[in-house]
Amino acid sequence: MTDFPIDSLAQLRLRKSAKWQVFGTDVIPAWVAEMDFTLAEPIAAVLHDAIQRSDTGYAWTGEVGEALGVFSATRWNWIIDSQCVIPVGDVLTGVGHALIAKTKPGDSVVINSPVYPPFFTTITNVAHRNVVDVPLAWDGSRYTLDQEKMEEAFSRNDVTAFLMCTPHNPTGRVFDRSEMQFIAELANKHQVFVVADEIHAPITHLGNEFIPYLSVAGEGPAVSVISASKAWNIAGLKCAQVVSNSAQLYGTLIERIPLEVQHSAGHLGALAAVAAYTQGAPWLDTMLAHLETKSALLGTLLRGQLPDVTFTPPQASFLAWLDCRSLNLEIDPAEHFLTQAHVALNSGPSFGPGGAGFVRLNFATSPQILGEIVARMASSISEKT
Ligand SMILES: Cc1ncc(COP(=O)(O)O)c(C=O)c1O
């Protein structure tokens, strides 16, 4: 397979995005979830066209819900009522405001650590609710929901919402139908509002089935907060979608979510999202095939050069959750690799309890850069011993 178009390291360093600006030029960034691939052609075309026509005014998001509906129906057989879609600037904004709208001060929200770090702060600092963490269980080969502990948590009077990361970041789990149905039954039984963060859904790897939460949710109130931003690498353009599972819930959210939030989607973000959902599937399929080879390459490189680091290939996305505990480092492995290998990774403990000794590595890059990342990490370990 020929490689996917990716600029050279020197060219990538010209990017002004966070991934490439936060650290110095001696560091290879493999942290924040941005991809190094070249933009999908249909998206680049609508953006170039808009700039050329000075079409940079206020966002009109009128086509976004329908475009998402076309994609979700074709991809997952998930039928969305486009009248129940609220475009917002980004997924975290949608998550925070859905929680504020449907829960009360003093309520608690369940999450499953290790999990995307802003889940903690969005619940506590944006929604001002409490976190109830039900860590995922490790069954020896993969992370799973701890069903007994989930039932215990959902039974609590203060627990009124569940913020589900599906597919799960950083573990890369794509929950199967029985796991999704388990959540739906539990949520309906205990009247728990489900906010499904499905930002990684379009990056579900070939051979795995993504089950949209709203396709199994039943009657209980639930939203999917989804976006084209991760799969097509357009996070800076700002357009996510909050999809309600009923007109009644949509009405409540429209009434309670502040107007400035309902107008927070960017114009270029809306244009890019529509292009991604309606014309971006061929690029996405090619990208997914390449991600599989990169995931396999990472496994080979680690086995060859860092055999004490354990890697379970993800079922979705481009993030590897690496178990570095056997390296017995005296400091957080992310700090070790940043200072000793000049590779920037995400620190495991920021994902919550259970993250100590882990790092998250972004492998959406070229084979050359991935090779250099692992070589640097390996030599920092051999220098130490
Ligand atoms: C699970 C998850 N949710 C939300 C986000 C952030 O999305 P946004 O920039 O749209 O808020 C990310 C980014 O990596 C993520 O992994």
The ligand as an ORCA input file, in Angstrom:
! r2SCAN-3c Opt
* xyz 0 1
  C     -13.355     11.806     23.430
  C     -13.111     13.215     22.997
  N     -14.068     14.139     23.177
  C     -13.883     15.418     22.810
  C     -12.699     15.825     22.239
  C     -12.511     17.261     21.900
  O     -13.358     17.592     20.874
  P     -13.721     19.096     20.597
  O     -12.463     19.774     20.191
  O     -14.725     19.024     19.501
  O     -14.284     19.616     21.876
  C     -11.683     14.903     22.009
  C     -10.420     15.328     21.401
  O      -9.502     14.594     21.226
  C     -11.891     13.564     22.404
  O     -10.951     12.627     22.225
*
